[in-house]
């Protein structure tokens, strides 16, 4: 049998591509190398699965061809995602952060909804434990080979992901298959990954969560800043703010450091004014008493230690130099970042297949007609908040529309032939 379309990788992008392509009547074969599909769907967002966001634009993503990303996102919007899952029996709930989660708070609901749609299509064949090792093109057909199998198809879609969380099957296979057809790649590196540190004092704060403003400074210039939840961990730092800044930290080539503002409602000047106000109104209030009203107690104690300040000292006894040092440690704390935890804990891969040889409207290869790409394999990575899933849904949808249009044109050519 020659399939109209063979999709390699049954993650978010692969499942969406298969569902949408099958709705156009195409015979679809979906191949997954793992024993089960959708591992990242089940584990993302702390297993809750952040499906999309209230507002999505190209500004939420990184890519060498960001205009291409914008056009794809517009083809299948966050509203389309919400409607798609509602039609699939899953209600998405908007949280104050702008993130959408399934009402069940479980990624299982998302995966089951996608698999119900797959099962309902008689023209989709899903095969697990079928790891594709080679793709060739012979006699107007693609031939996909693995251990003890080979399949023929008119079109191939690579939705194999990148290198993040390799235990889920993202091992770079898709990159190698694309490169076998001459596709150029941009350097890959882990994104949305925790940061490591050797600062034992900060490691001792493991388990504390608070809102923090993080700023990346490269060669003395501010390059990126984000404000979100921040988690102290036994290895270093995690939480949305740390994850978001990680890719920018890795990408920076010059002298770099990450500055933390532990009381992000204040900057240096406004915090100075606040302390002056407290000193005037409650001069006998201790410095420690002031800090623990603004941050977790254990963090306040570390700040006092790092600034060599006696927390029992009253506000009206705090000297100007000591006050300035304390301010700096609160709003401009240079984090001792030694690196990142890497692909093993990264939620997404930055870099990937270069858009330079891909049709920006269809995501079809310019080098090998009939070869398509969707999802994380491409040079696209979004910030935390459901954006990478939205890219998976949108790119999968875009490819499926191109496949359906191509199939329709073939039918017309055949009829006119």
C-alpha positions as CSV (number, residue, x, y, z in Angstrom):
1,X,0.0,0.0,0.0
2,X,1.2,3.5,-0.8
3,X,0.0,6.0,1.9
4,X,-1.0,9.5,1.0
5,X,1.0,10.7,4.0
6,X,3.4,9.1,6.5
7,X,4.0,11.1,9.6
8,X,7.1,10.3,11.7
9,X,6.5,11.1,15.4
10,X,3.2,11.0,17.3
11,X,3.7,13.9,19.6
12,X,1.5,17.0,19.6
13,X,2.4,18.2,16.1
14,X,2.2,14.7,14.6
15,X,-1.2,13.9,16.1
16,X,-2.7,17.2,15.0
17,X,-1.2,16.7,11.5
18,X,-2.7,13.2,11.2
19,X,-6.2,14.3,12.4
20,X,-6.4,17.3,10.1
21,X,-5.0,15.4,7.1
22,X,-7.4,12.5,7.6
23,X,-10.4,14.9,7.6
24,X,-9.4,15.6,4.0
25,X,-9.8,11.9,3.1
26,X,-6.1,11.2,3.0
27,X,-4.8,7.7,3.9
28,X,-2.4,8.5,6.8
29,X,0.2,6.3,8.5
30,X,1.5,7.7,11.8
31,X,4.7,6.1,13.1
32,X,5.9,6.4,16.7
33,X,9.2,5.0,17.9
34,X,8.2,4.7,21.6
35,X,5.8,2.2,23.2
36,X,3.2,4.9,23.7
37,X,2.4,8.3,22.1
38,X,2.3,11.8,23.6
39,X,4.8,11.5,26.4
40,X,5.4,15.2,26.5
41,X,1.7,16.0,26.5
42,X,1.4,13.9,29.7
43,X,4.4,15.4,31.5
44,X,4.2,19.1,30.5
45,X,3.0,21.8,32.9
46,X,3.6,19.5,35.8
47,X,1.4,16.9,34.1
48,X,-1.4,19.5,33.8
49,X,-0.6,20.4,30.1
50,X,-0.6,24.1,29.3
51,X,-2.4,23.9,26.0
52,X,-2.2,27.5,24.8
53,X,-2.3,31.1,26.0
54,X,-4.8,33.9,26.1
55,X,-2.6,36.0,23.7
56,X,-0.2,34.5,21.2
57,X,2.0,36.3,18.7
58,X,5.4,35.9,17.1
59,X,6.8,38.0,19.9
60,X,6.5,35.0,22.2
61,X,8.9,33.0,20.1
62,X,12.5,32.9,19.0
63,X,13.5,32.0,15.4
64,X,15.8,33.3,12.7
65,X,12.7,33.7,10.5
66,X,10.2,35.1,12.9
67,X,7.9,36.4,10.2
68,X,7.4,32.8,9.0
69,X,6.4,31.9,12.6
70,X,3.9,34.8,12.6
71,X,2.2,33.6,9.4
72,X,1.8,30.0,10.7
73,X,0.4,31.1,14.0
74,X,-2.2,33.1,12.2
75,X,-3.4,30.0,10.3
76,X,-4.5,28.3,13.5
77,X,-5.0,30.6,16.4
78,X,-5.3,30.1,20.1
79,X,-9.1,30.5,19.6
80,X,-9.0,27.7,17.0
81,X,-7.2,25.5,19.6
82,X,-9.8,26.2,22.3
83,X,-12.6,25.4,19.8
84,X,-10.8,22.3,18.6
85,X,-10.5,20.8,22.1
86,X,-14.0,21.9,23.0
87,X,-15.3,20.0,20.0
88,X,-13.1,17.0,21.2
89,X,-14.9,17.1,24.6
90,X,-12.2,19.0,26.6
91,X,-13.0,22.3,28.2
92,X,-10.0,24.6,28.6
93,X,-9.9,26.9,31.6
94,X,-8.1,30.3,31.5
95,X,-5.9,31.0,34.6
96,X,-5.0,34.6,35.8
97,X,-1.5,34.0,34.2
98,X,-3.1,33.8,30.8
99,X,-2.4,30.1,30.5
100,X,-5.1,27.6,29.4
101,X,-5.3,24.2,31.0
102,X,-7.8,21.4,30.7
103,X,-10.6,21.7,33.3
104,X,-9.4,18.3,34.6
105,X,-5.9,19.7,35.3
106,X,-4.5,16.7,33.5
107,X,-2.6,16.3,30.3
108,X,-4.3,12.9,30.1
109,X,-7.5,14.6,29.0
110,X,-5.7,16.3,26.1
111,X,-4.0,13.1,24.9
112,X,-7.1,11.0,25.2
113,X,-9.1,13.6,23.2
114,X,-6.5,13.5,20.4
115,X,-6.5,9.7,20.4
116,X,-10.3,9.5,20.3
117,X,-10.1,11.6,17.1
118,X,-7.4,9.3,15.7
119,X,-9.4,6.2,16.5
120,X,-12.5,7.6,14.9
121,X,-10.7,8.0,11.6
122,X,-10.7,4.8,9.6
123,X,-8.1,6.3,7.3
124,X,-5.4,6.7,10.0
125,X,-3.1,3.9,11.0
126,X,-1.1,4.4,14.2
127,X,1.9,2.2,14.9
128,X,4.0,2.4,18.0
129,X,7.5,1.0,18.4
130,X,8.2,1.8,14.8
131,X,11.3,3.9,14.8
132,X,12.2,5.2,11.4
133,X,15.9,5.0,10.6
134,X,16.0,6.1,7.0
135,X,13.9,7.9,4.4
136,X,14.6,7.7,0.7
137,X,12.8,8.7,-2.5
138,X,12.6,6.3,-5.3
139,X,10.2,5.9,-8.2
140,X,8.1,8.9,-7.2
141,X,7.6,7.5,-3.7
142,X,9.1,7.9,-0.3
143,X,10.4,4.7,1.4
144,X,10.6,4.7,5.1
145,X,12.7,2.0,6.7
146,X,13.3,0.7,10.2
147,X,14.0,-2.6,12.0
148,X,12.0,-5.2,10.1
149,X,9.6,-2.8,8.3
150,X,9.4,-0.4,5.4
151,X,6.5,1.7,4.2
152,X,5.8,3.7,1.1
153,X,4.2,7.1,0.9
154,X,3.5,10.0,-1.4
155,X,4.3,12.5,1.3
156,X,6.3,12.5,4.5
157,X,6.0,14.8,7.5
158,X,8.7,14.9,10.1
159,X,7.3,15.7,13.6
160,X,10.0,14.1,15.6
161,X,10.7,16.9,18.0
162,X,14.1,18.1,18.9
163,X,16.5,16.9,21.7
164,X,14.7,17.9,24.8
165,X,13.7,15.2,27.3
166,X,15.4,12.4,25.2
167,X,13.7,9.7,27.3
168,X,10.5,10.6,25.5
169,X,12.1,9.7,22.2
170,X,13.4,13.1,21.1
171,X,16.8,11.9,20.1
172,X,17.6,14.0,17.0
173,X,16.4,11.4,14.5
174,X,14.4,13.9,12.6
175,X,17.4,16.2,12.2
176,X,19.4,13.3,10.6
177,X,16.5,12.4,8.3
178,X,16.1,16.0,7.2
179,X,19.9,16.4,6.6
180,X,19.9,13.2,4.4
181,X,17.9,15.4,2.0
182,X,20.4,18.2,2.3
183,X,18.5,20.4,4.7
184,X,20.6,22.9,6.7
185,X,20.4,23.1,10.4
186,X,20.9,25.9,12.9
187,X,22.9,25.1,16.0
188,X,20.6,23.5,18.7
189,X,20.7,24.1,22.4
190,X,18.3,23.4,25.3
191,X,15.7,26.0,26.1
192,X,13.2,26.3,29.0
193,X,15.6,24.4,31.3
194,X,16.5,25.0,35.0
195,X,19.7,26.8,36.0
196,X,22.4,25.4,38.2
197,X,24.4,27.1,40.9
198,X,27.2,26.4,43.4
199,X,26.0,29.0,45.9
200,X,25.3,26.8,49.0
201,X,23.3,29.6,50.7
202,X,20.8,29.9,47.8
203,X,20.7,26.1,47.5
204,X,19.6,26.0,51.1
205,X,16.4,27.9,50.1
206,X,15.2,24.9,48.2
207,X,11.4,24.8,48.0
208,X,10.8,28.5,48.2
209,X,8.8,30.1,45.5
210,X,8.2,33.8,44.8
211,X,7.7,36.2,42.0
212,X,11.1,37.5,40.7
213,X,12.3,39.8,37.9
214,X,15.3,38.3,36.2
215,X,17.6,40.3,33.8
216,X,20.3,38.9,31.6
217,X,23.3,41.3,31.3
218,X,25.8,40.6,28.5
219,X,29.0,42.7,28.3
220,X,27.4,45.3,30.6
221,X,24.2,45.7,28.6
222,X,20.7,44.4,29.5
223,X,19.6,41.9,26.8
224,X,16.5,40.2,28.2
225,X,14.3,40.5,31.2
226,X,11.3,38.6,32.5
227,X,9.1,38.6,35.5
228,X,7.4,35.4,36.7
229,X,7.4,32.7,39.4
230,X,10.8,31.6,40.6
231,X,11.7,28.4,42.5
232,X,14.8,27.8,44.6
233,X,15.9,24.2,44.1
234,X,18.6,21.9,45.5
235,X,20.6,22.2,42.3
236,X,19.9,25.9,41.6
237,X,16.9,27.7,40.1
238,X,13.7,26.7,38.3
239,X,10.2,28.1,37.8
240,X,8.9,30.0,34.7
241,X,11.3,33.0,35.1
242,X,14.4,30.8,35.3
243,X,13.2,28.6,32.4
244,X,12.4,31.6,30.2
245,X,15.8,33.2,30.7
246,X,17.8,30.0,30.2
247,X,17.9,30.0,26.4
248,X,19.0,33.6,26.4
249,X,21.7,32.9,28.9
250,X,23.0,30.0,26.8
251,X,22.7,32.0,23.5
252,X,24.8,34.9,24.9
253,X,28.4,34.7,23.8
254,X,30.0,37.6,25.8
255,X,30.5,38.1,29.5
256,X,27.2,37.4,31.1
257,X,25.3,37.3,34.3
258,X,21.7,37.1,35.6
259,X,20.5,39.7,38.0
260,X,17.6,38.9,40.3
261,X,15.1,41.4,41.7
262,X,13.5,39.6,44.6
263,X,10.9,42.4,45.2
264,X,10.0,43.2,41.6
265,X,7.4,45.8,42.5
266,X,10.3,48.0,43.4
267,X,13.5,49.2,41.7
268,X,16.5,50.7,43.3
269,X,15.0,54.2,43.6
270,X,11.5,53.2,44.7
271,X,12.9,50.7,47.3
272,X,15.2,53.5,48.6
273,X,12.1,55.7,49.0
274,X,10.2,52.9,50.7
275,X,12.9,52.3,53.3
276,X,13.1,56.0,54.0
277,X,9.3,56.0,54.5
278,X,9.5,53.1,56.9
279,X,12.3,54.7,58.8
280,X,10.3,57.9,59.3
281,X,7.1,56.1,60.3
282,X,8.5,53.2,62.4
283,X,12.1,54.1,63.2
284,X,12.5,51.3,65.7
285,X,11.3,48.6,63.3
286,X,14.1,46.1,62.7
287,X,15.6,45.6,59.3
288,X,14.7,41.9,59.3
289,X,11.1,42.9,60.2
290,X,10.9,45.1,57.1
291,X,12.3,42.4,54.8
292,X,10.1,39.5,55.9
293,X,7.1,41.6,55.0
294,X,8.4,41.7,51.4
295,X,9.9,38.2,50.9
296,X,10.0,34.7,52.5
297,X,11.7,34.7,55.9
298,X,14.5,32.3,54.9
299,X,15.3,34.4,51.9
300,X,15.4,37.6,54.0
301,X,17.9,35.9,56.3
302,X,20.2,35.0,53.4
303,X,19.9,38.6,52.0
304,X,21.0,39.9,55.4
305,X,23.9,37.4,55.5
306,X,25.0,38.3,52.0
307,X,24.9,42.0,52.7
308,X,26.7,41.5,56.1
309,X,23.8,43.2,57.9
310,X,22.5,42.6,61.4
311,X,18.8,42.0,61.1
312,X,18.1,43.1,64.6
313,X,19.3,46.6,63.9
314,X,16.6,49.3,63.9
315,X,15.8,51.2,60.7
316,X,17.0,54.5,62.2
317,X,20.3,52.9,63.0
318,X,21.0,51.6,59.5
319,X,23.8,53.6,57.9
320,X,23.7,54.9,54.3
321,X,26.3,52.5,53.0
322,X,24.8,49.5,54.7
323,X,21.3,50.5,53.4
324,X,22.6,50.8,49.8
325,X,24.2,47.4,50.0
326,X,21.0,45.9,51.3
327,X,19.0,47.5,48.5
328,X,21.4,46.1,45.9
329,X,21.1,42.6,47.4
330,X,17.3,42.8,47.2
331,X,16.7,44.3,43.8
332,X,20.0,43.7,41.9
333,X,21.2,40.3,43.2
334,X,23.8,38.7,40.8
335,X,22.9,35.0,40.8
336,X,25.8,32.6,40.8
337,X,24.7,30.7,37.7
338,X,27.1,27.9,36.7
339,X,25.1,26.6,33.7
340,X,21.9,24.8,32.9
341,X,20.6,21.3,33.5
342,X,20.6,20.7,29.7
343,X,18.4,18.6,27.3
344,X,17.5,16.1,30.0
345,X,15.3,18.7,31.8
346,X,14.7,21.1,28.9
347,X,11.1,21.6,27.8
348,X,12.0,22.5,24.3
349,X,15.0,22.7,21.9
350,X,16.2,26.0,20.5
351,X,17.5,26.0,16.9
352,X,16.8,23.2,14.5
353,X,15.9,22.8,10.8
354,X,16.6,26.1,9.1
355,X,13.6,27.8,7.4
356,X,15.8,28.9,4.5
357,X,14.9,25.8,2.4
358,X,11.3,25.5,3.5
359,X,8.1,27.0,2.0
360,X,6.9,29.5,4.7
361,X,3.3,29.0,3.7
362,X,3.1,25.2,3.6
363,X,6.2,24.1,5.6
364,X,7.2,21.9,2.6
365,X,10.8,21.3,1.7
366,X,12.1,23.3,-1.2
367,X,14.8,20.7,-1.7
368,X,12.5,17.6,-1.7
369,X,8.9,18.2,-2.7
370,X,6.5,16.1,-0.6
371,X,8.7,16.4,2.5
372,X,7.1,18.5,5.3
373,X,8.0,19.6,8.8
374,X,6.0,20.6,11.9
375,X,6.6,21.2,15.5
376,X,9.8,21.5,17.5
377,X,12.0,20.1,14.8
378,X,12.0,23.5,13.1
379,X,14.0,26.5,14.2
380,X,11.2,27.8,16.6
381,X,11.1,27.9,20.4
382,X,8.5,29.7,22.5
383,X,8.6,31.1,26.0
384,X,6.9,29.2,28.8
385,X,3.1,29.5,28.9
386,X,1.6,27.1,26.3
387,X,3.3,28.7,23.3
388,X,5.2,25.7,22.2
389,X,2.1,23.6,22.1
390,X,0.3,26.3,20.2
391,X,3.2,26.1,17.6
392,X,2.7,22.4,17.4
393,X,-1.1,22.7,16.8
394,X,-0.6,25.5,14.3
395,X,2.2,24.0,12.3
396,X,0.5,20.6,12.2
397,X,-2.7,22.2,10.9
398,X,-0.7,24.2,8.3
399,X,1.0,21.1,6.9
400,X,-2.3,19.2,6.8
401,X,-4.0,21.9,4.8
402,X,-1.1,21.8,2.3
403,X,-1.4,18.0,2.1
404,X,-5.1,18.2,1.5
405,X,-4.7,20.9,-1.2
406,X,-2.0,18.8,-2.9
407,X,-4.1,15.7,-2.9
408,X,-7.1,17.7,-4.3
409,X,-4.9,19.0,-7.1
410,X,-3.6,15.5,-7.9
411,X,-7.2,14.3,-8.2
412,X,-8.1,17.1,-10.6
413,X,-5.0,16.4,-12.6
414,X,-5.9,12.8,-12.8
415,X,-9.5,13.6,-13.8
416,X,-8.3,16.0,-16.5
417,X,-5.6,13.6,-17.6
